[in-house]
Amino acid sequence: MMWFYLLGLCVSIGGLALLDYRYKLAFWHDARQSAWTIGVAVAIFIVWDILGIILGIFFHGNSPWTLPLRLLPEFPVEEIFFLILLCYVTLQIYRSLERKC
């Protein structure tokens, strides 16, 4: 049960990769630029999360769906996968809308 959230995130990222492959939106269009874009965005969100944790705004809680592993106090390992998913889907939406205009 603890692995379900991480598994769901990984399956979702895999689904995005399939869409990316099919429509050549991000990595299959320009892998270097996509990796750079997603990497920088994830780094910014990690800083955002750490600041939120320090200020007492963000906290993990006791969810039965997440692993007990933490990168930092109140920073679950699944957060990295969520941020990758968030940035990847945003890049794909942007690229698909860019193609339509």
Chimera marker file (.cmm) of the C-alpha trace (Angstrom):
<marker_set name="trace">
<marker id="1" x="0.000" y="0.000" z="0.000" r="1" g="1" b="0" radius="0.5"/>
<marker id="2" x="2.891" y="2.359" z="0.702" r="1" g="1" b="0" radius="0.5"/>
<marker id="3" x="4.146" y="2.035" z="-2.869" r="1" g="1" b="0" radius="0.5"/>
<marker id="4" x="0.852" y="2.967" z="-4.569" r="1" g="1" b="0" radius="0.5"/>
<marker id="5" x="1.457" y="6.697" z="-4.791" r="1" g="1" b="0" radius="0.5"/>
<marker id="6" x="4.995" y="6.271" z="-6.140" r="1" g="1" b="0" radius="0.5"/>
<marker id="7" x="3.784" y="3.586" z="-8.527" r="1" g="1" b="0" radius="0.5"/>
<marker id="8" x="0.980" y="5.847" z="-9.759" r="1" g="1" b="0" radius="0.5"/>
<marker id="9" x="3.433" y="8.672" z="-10.355" r="1" g="1" b="0" radius="0.5"/>
<marker id="10" x="5.800" y="6.389" z="-12.284" r="1" g="1" b="0" radius="0.5"/>
<marker id="11" x="2.968" y="4.972" z="-14.410" r="1" g="1" b="0" radius="0.5"/>
<marker id="12" x="1.797" y="8.514" z="-15.141" r="1" g="1" b="0" radius="0.5"/>
<marker id="13" x="5.299" y="9.618" z="-16.157" r="1" g="1" b="0" radius="0.5"/>
<marker id="14" x="5.491" y="6.532" z="-18.376" r="1" g="1" b="0" radius="0.5"/>
<marker id="15" x="2.175" y="7.476" z="-19.986" r="1" g="1" b="0" radius="0.5"/>
<marker id="16" x="3.499" y="10.973" z="-20.645" r="1" g="1" b="0" radius="0.5"/>
<marker id="17" x="6.599" y="9.456" z="-22.224" r="1" g="1" b="0" radius="0.5"/>
<marker id="18" x="4.383" y="7.418" z="-24.561" r="1" g="1" b="0" radius="0.5"/>
<marker id="19" x="2.445" y="10.537" z="-25.552" r="1" g="1" b="0" radius="0.5"/>
<marker id="20" x="5.729" y="12.351" z="-26.010" r="1" g="1" b="0" radius="0.5"/>
<marker id="21" x="7.012" y="9.584" z="-28.272" r="1" g="1" b="0" radius="0.5"/>
<marker id="22" x="3.800" y="9.518" z="-30.295" r="1" g="1" b="0" radius="0.5"/>
<marker id="23" x="3.513" y="13.272" z="-30.847" r="1" g="1" b="0" radius="0.5"/>
<marker id="24" x="7.201" y="14.289" z="-30.501" r="1" g="1" b="0" radius="0.5"/>
<marker id="25" x="6.358" y="17.006" z="-27.987" r="1" g="1" b="0" radius="0.5"/>
<marker id="26" x="9.349" y="17.179" z="-25.650" r="1" g="1" b="0" radius="0.5"/>
<marker id="27" x="12.169" y="14.634" z="-25.408" r="1" g="1" b="0" radius="0.5"/>
<marker id="28" x="11.568" y="13.158" z="-28.858" r="1" g="1" b="0" radius="0.5"/>
<marker id="29" x="11.521" y="16.673" z="-30.274" r="1" g="1" b="0" radius="0.5"/>
<marker id="30" x="14.595" y="18.074" z="-28.491" r="1" g="1" b="0" radius="0.5"/>
<marker id="31" x="15.938" y="15.918" z="-25.655" r="1" g="1" b="0" radius="0.5"/>
<marker id="32" x="18.609" y="18.342" z="-24.451" r="1" g="1" b="0" radius="0.5"/>
<marker id="33" x="16.263" y="21.328" z="-24.236" r="1" g="1" b="0" radius="0.5"/>
<marker id="34" x="13.528" y="19.256" z="-22.590" r="1" g="1" b="0" radius="0.5"/>
<marker id="35" x="15.895" y="17.850" z="-19.949" r="1" g="1" b="0" radius="0.5"/>
<marker id="36" x="17.220" y="21.346" z="-19.253" r="1" g="1" b="0" radius="0.5"/>
<marker id="37" x="13.725" y="22.839" z="-18.990" r="1" g="1" b="0" radius="0.5"/>
<marker id="38" x="12.368" y="20.124" z="-16.718" r="1" g="1" b="0" radius="0.5"/>
<marker id="39" x="15.550" y="20.038" z="-14.610" r="1" g="1" b="0" radius="0.5"/>
<marker id="40" x="15.542" y="23.785" z="-13.979" r="1" g="1" b="0" radius="0.5"/>
<marker id="41" x="11.812" y="23.825" z="-13.196" r="1" g="1" b="0" radius="0.5"/>
<marker id="42" x="12.133" y="20.879" z="-10.786" r="1" g="1" b="0" radius="0.5"/>
<marker id="43" x="15.078" y="22.596" z="-9.062" r="1" g="1" b="0" radius="0.5"/>
<marker id="44" x="13.037" y="25.777" z="-8.609" r="1" g="1" b="0" radius="0.5"/>
<marker id="45" x="10.138" y="23.794" z="-7.147" r="1" g="1" b="0" radius="0.5"/>
<marker id="46" x="12.493" y="21.931" z="-4.785" r="1" g="1" b="0" radius="0.5"/>
<marker id="47" x="13.751" y="25.265" z="-3.461" r="1" g="1" b="0" radius="0.5"/>
<marker id="48" x="10.118" y="26.410" z="-3.194" r="1" g="1" b="0" radius="0.5"/>
<marker id="49" x="9.230" y="23.261" z="-1.211" r="1" g="1" b="0" radius="0.5"/>
<marker id="50" x="12.221" y="23.598" z="1.112" r="1" g="1" b="0" radius="0.5"/>
<marker id="51" x="11.347" y="27.216" z="1.838" r="1" g="1" b="0" radius="0.5"/>
<marker id="52" x="7.739" y="26.204" z="2.498" r="1" g="1" b="0" radius="0.5"/>
<marker id="53" x="8.922" y="23.496" z="4.902" r="1" g="1" b="0" radius="0.5"/>
<marker id="54" x="11.258" y="25.891" z="6.710" r="1" g="1" b="0" radius="0.5"/>
<marker id="55" x="8.460" y="28.446" z="7.063" r="1" g="1" b="0" radius="0.5"/>
<marker id="56" x="6.078" y="25.785" z="8.370" r="1" g="1" b="0" radius="0.5"/>
<marker id="57" x="3.696" y="26.077" z="5.419" r="1" g="1" b="0" radius="0.5"/>
<marker id="58" x="4.287" y="22.611" z="3.938" r="1" g="1" b="0" radius="0.5"/>
<marker id="59" x="4.291" y="19.391" z="5.909" r="1" g="1" b="0" radius="0.5"/>
<marker id="60" x="4.025" y="15.748" z="4.986" r="1" g="1" b="0" radius="0.5"/>
<marker id="61" x="1.559" y="14.402" z="7.510" r="1" g="1" b="0" radius="0.5"/>
<marker id="62" x="1.063" y="10.685" z="8.050" r="1" g="1" b="0" radius="0.5"/>
<marker id="63" x="-0.226" y="9.315" z="4.767" r="1" g="1" b="0" radius="0.5"/>
<marker id="64" x="-0.451" y="5.524" z="4.444" r="1" g="1" b="0" radius="0.5"/>
<marker id="65" x="0.103" y="5.895" z="0.674" r="1" g="1" b="0" radius="0.5"/>
<marker id="66" x="3.672" y="7.191" z="0.796" r="1" g="1" b="0" radius="0.5"/>
<marker id="67" x="6.940" y="5.545" z="1.681" r="1" g="1" b="0" radius="0.5"/>
<marker id="68" x="8.523" y="6.291" z="5.037" r="1" g="1" b="0" radius="0.5"/>
<marker id="69" x="11.629" y="7.562" z="3.197" r="1" g="1" b="0" radius="0.5"/>
<marker id="70" x="12.312" y="11.284" z="3.413" r="1" g="1" b="0" radius="0.5"/>
<marker id="71" x="14.939" y="13.290" z="1.575" r="1" g="1" b="0" radius="0.5"/>
<marker id="72" x="14.614" y="15.945" z="4.281" r="1" g="1" b="0" radius="0.5"/>
<marker id="73" x="12.204" y="16.208" z="7.191" r="1" g="1" b="0" radius="0.5"/>
<marker id="74" x="8.718" y="16.708" z="5.705" r="1" g="1" b="0" radius="0.5"/>
<marker id="75" x="10.095" y="16.124" z="2.154" r="1" g="1" b="0" radius="0.5"/>
<marker id="76" x="9.038" y="12.661" z="0.924" r="1" g="1" b="0" radius="0.5"/>
<marker id="77" x="10.920" y="10.960" z="-1.879" r="1" g="1" b="0" radius="0.5"/>
<marker id="78" x="7.719" y="10.907" z="-3.953" r="1" g="1" b="0" radius="0.5"/>
<marker id="79" x="7.811" y="14.701" z="-4.145" r="1" g="1" b="0" radius="0.5"/>
<marker id="80" x="10.635" y="14.531" z="-6.711" r="1" g="1" b="0" radius="0.5"/>
<marker id="81" x="8.565" y="12.252" z="-8.945" r="1" g="1" b="0" radius="0.5"/>
<marker id="82" x="5.525" y="14.497" z="-8.536" r="1" g="1" b="0" radius="0.5"/>
<marker id="83" x="7.563" y="17.551" z="-9.546" r="1" g="1" b="0" radius="0.5"/>
<marker id="84" x="8.932" y="15.728" z="-12.600" r="1" g="1" b="0" radius="0.5"/>
<marker id="85" x="5.380" y="14.749" z="-13.557" r="1" g="1" b="0" radius="0.5"/>
<marker id="86" x="4.123" y="18.308" z="-13.051" r="1" g="1" b="0" radius="0.5"/>
<marker id="87" x="6.890" y="19.870" z="-15.137" r="1" g="1" b="0" radius="0.5"/>
<marker id="88" x="6.749" y="17.199" z="-17.851" r="1" g="1" b="0" radius="0.5"/>
<marker id="89" x="2.999" y="17.511" z="-18.368" r="1" g="1" b="0" radius="0.5"/>
<marker id="90" x="3.269" y="21.308" z="-18.365" r="1" g="1" b="0" radius="0.5"/>
<marker id="91" x="5.979" y="21.176" z="-21.031" r="1" g="1" b="0" radius="0.5"/>
<marker id="92" x="3.883" y="18.839" z="-23.147" r="1" g="1" b="0" radius="0.5"/>
<marker id="93" x="0.803" y="21.041" z="-22.860" r="1" g="1" b="0" radius="0.5"/>
<marker id="94" x="2.856" y="24.103" z="-23.793" r="1" g="1" b="0" radius="0.5"/>
<marker id="95" x="4.396" y="22.356" z="-26.797" r="1" g="1" b="0" radius="0.5"/>
<marker id="96" x="1.049" y="21.023" z="-28.007" r="1" g="1" b="0" radius="0.5"/>
<marker id="97" x="-0.549" y="24.461" z="-27.757" r="1" g="1" b="0" radius="0.5"/>
<marker id="98" x="2.461" y="25.996" z="-29.484" r="1" g="1" b="0" radius="0.5"/>
<marker id="99" x="1.930" y="23.638" z="-32.414" r="1" g="1" b="0" radius="0.5"/>
<marker id="100" x="-1.738" y="24.626" z="-32.743" r="1" g="1" b="0" radius="0.5"/>
<marker id="101" x="-0.989" y="28.360" z="-33.042" r="1" g="1" b="0" radius="0.5"/>
<link id1="1" id2="2" r="1" g="1" b="0" radius="0.2"/>
<link id1="2" id2="3" r="1" g="1" b="0" radius="0.2"/>
<link id1="3" id2="4" r="1" g="1" b="0" radius="0.2"/>
<link id1="4" id2="5" r="1" g="1" b="0" radius="0.2"/>
<link id1="5" id2="6" r="1" g="1" b="0" radius="0.2"/>
<link id1="6" id2="7" r="1" g="1" b="0" radius="0.2"/>
<link id1="7" id2="8" r="1" g="1" b="0" radius="0.2"/>
<link id1="8" id2="9" r="1" g="1" b="0" radius="0.2"/>
<link id1="9" id2="10" r="1" g="1" b="0" radius="0.2"/>
<link id1="10" id2="11" r="1" g="1" b="0" radius="0.2"/>
<link id1="11" id2="12" r="1" g="1" b="0" radius="0.2"/>
<link id1="12" id2="13" r="1" g="1" b="0" radius="0.2"/>
<link id1="13" id2="14" r="1" g="1" b="0" radius="0.2"/>
<link id1="14" id2="15" r="1" g="1" b="0" radius="0.2"/>
<link id1="15" id2="16" r="1" g="1" b="0" radius="0.2"/>
<link id1="16" id2="17" r="1" g="1" b="0" radius="0.2"/>
<link id1="17" id2="18" r="1" g="1" b="0" radius="0.2"/>
<link id1="18" id2="19" r="1" g="1" b="0" radius="0.2"/>
<link id1="19" id2="20" r="1" g="1" b="0" radius="0.2"/>
<link id1="20" id2="21" r="1" g="1" b="0" radius="0.2"/>
<link id1="21" id2="22" r="1" g="1" b="0" radius="0.2"/>
<link id1="22" id2="23" r="1" g="1" b="0" radius="0.2"/>
<link id1="23" id2="24" r="1" g="1" b="0" radius="0.2"/>
<link id1="24" id2="25" r="1" g="1" b="0" radius="0.2"/>
<link id1="25" id2="26" r="1" g="1" b="0" radius="0.2"/>
<link id1="26" id2="27" r="1" g="1" b="0" radius="0.2"/>
<link id1="27" id2="28" r="1" g="1" b="0" radius="0.2"/>
<link id1="28" id2="29" r="1" g="1" b="0" radius="0.2"/>
<link id1="29" id2="30" r="1" g="1" b="0" radius="0.2"/>
<link id1="30" id2="31" r="1" g="1" b="0" radius="0.2"/>
<link id1="31" id2="32" r="1" g="1" b="0" radius="0.2"/>
<link id1="32" id2="33" r="1" g="1" b="0" radius="0.2"/>
<link id1="33" id2="34" r="1" g="1" b="0" radius="0.2"/>
<link id1="34" id2="35" r="1" g="1" b="0" radius="0.2"/>
<link id1="35" id2="36" r="1" g="1" b="0" radius="0.2"/>
<link id1="36" id2="37" r="1" g="1" b="0" radius="0.2"/>
<link id1="37" id2="38" r="1" g="1" b="0" radius="0.2"/>
<link id1="38" id2="39" r="1" g="1" b="0" radius="0.2"/>
<link id1="39" id2="40" r="1" g="1" b="0" radius="0.2"/>
<link id1="40" id2="41" r="1" g="1" b="0" radius="0.2"/>
<link id1="41" id2="42" r="1" g="1" b="0" radius="0.2"/>
<link id1="42" id2="43" r="1" g="1" b="0" radius="0.2"/>
<link id1="43" id2="44" r="1" g="1" b="0" radius="0.2"/>
<link id1="44" id2="45" r="1" g="1" b="0" radius="0.2"/>
<link id1="45" id2="46" r="1" g="1" b="0" radius="0.2"/>
<link id1="46" id2="47" r="1" g="1" b="0" radius="0.2"/>
<link id1="47" id2="48" r="1" g="1" b="0" radius="0.2"/>
<link id1="48" id2="49" r="1" g="1" b="0" radius="0.2"/>
<link id1="49" id2="50" r="1" g="1" b="0" radius="0.2"/>
<link id1="50" id2="51" r="1" g="1" b="0" radius="0.2"/>
<link id1="51" id2="52" r="1" g="1" b="0" radius="0.2"/>
<link id1="52" id2="53" r="1" g="1" b="0" radius="0.2"/>
<link id1="53" id2="54" r="1" g="1" b="0" radius="0.2"/>
<link id1="54" id2="55" r="1" g="1" b="0" radius="0.2"/>
<link id1="55" id2="56" r="1" g="1" b="0" radius="0.2"/>
<link id1="56" id2="57" r="1" g="1" b="0" radius="0.2"/>
<link id1="57" id2="58" r="1" g="1" b="0" radius="0.2"/>
<link id1="58" id2="59" r="1" g="1" b="0" radius="0.2"/>
<link id1="59" id2="60" r="1" g="1" b="0" radius="0.2"/>
<link id1="60" id2="61" r="1" g="1" b="0" radius="0.2"/>
<link id1="61" id2="62" r="1" g="1" b="0" radius="0.2"/>
<link id1="62" id2="63" r="1" g="1" b="0" radius="0.2"/>
<link id1="63" id2="64" r="1" g="1" b="0" radius="0.2"/>
<link id1="64" id2="65" r="1" g="1" b="0" radius="0.2"/>
<link id1="65" id2="66" r="1" g="1" b="0" radius="0.2"/>
<link id1="66" id2="67" r="1" g="1" b="0" radius="0.2"/>
<link id1="67" id2="68" r="1" g="1" b="0" radius="0.2"/>
<link id1="68" id2="69" r="1" g="1" b="0" radius="0.2"/>
<link id1="69" id2="70" r="1" g="1" b="0" radius="0.2"/>
<link id1="70" id2="71" r="1" g="1" b="0" radius="0.2"/>
<link id1="71" id2="72" r="1" g="1" b="0" radius="0.2"/>
<link id1="72" id2="73" r="1" g="1" b="0" radius="0.2"/>
<link id1="73" id2="74" r="1" g="1" b="0" radius="0.2"/>
<link id1="74" id2="75" r="1" g="1" b="0" radius="0.2"/>
<link id1="75" id2="76" r="1" g="1" b="0" radius="0.2"/>
<link id1="76" id2="77" r="1" g="1" b="0" radius="0.2"/>
<link id1="77" id2="78" r="1" g="1" b="0" radius="0.2"/>
<link id1="78" id2="79" r="1" g="1" b="0" radius="0.2"/>
<link id1="79" id2="80" r="1" g="1" b="0" radius="0.2"/>
<link id1="80" id2="81" r="1" g="1" b="0" radius="0.2"/>
<link id1="81" id2="82" r="1" g="1" b="0" radius="0.2"/>
<link id1="82" id2="83" r="1" g="1" b="0" radius="0.2"/>
<link id1="83" id2="84" r="1" g="1" b="0" radius="0.2"/>
<link id1="84" id2="85" r="1" g="1" b="0" radius="0.2"/>
<link id1="85" id2="86" r="1" g="1" b="0" radius="0.2"/>
<link id1="86" id2="87" r="1" g="1" b="0" radius="0.2"/>
<link id1="87" id2="88" r="1" g="1" b="0" radius="0.2"/>
<link id1="88" id2="89" r="1" g="1" b="0" radius="0.2"/>
<link id1="89" id2="90" r="1" g="1" b="0" radius="0.2"/>
<link id1="90" id2="91" r="1" g="1" b="0" radius="0.2"/>
<link id1="91" id2="92" r="1" g="1" b="0" radius="0.2"/>
<link id1="92" id2="93" r="1" g="1" b="0" radius="0.2"/>
<link id1="93" id2="94" r="1" g="1" b="0" radius="0.2"/>
<link id1="94" id2="95" r="1" g="1" b="0" radius="0.2"/>
<link id1="95" id2="96" r="1" g="1" b="0" radius="0.2"/>
<link id1="96" id2="97" r="1" g="1" b="0" radius="0.2"/>
<link id1="97" id2="98" r="1" g="1" b="0" radius="0.2"/>
<link id1="98" id2="99" r="1" g="1" b="0" radius="0.2"/>
<link id1="99" id2="100" r="1" g="1" b="0" radius="0.2"/>
<link id1="100" id2="101" r="1" g="1" b="0" radius="0.2"/>
</marker_set>
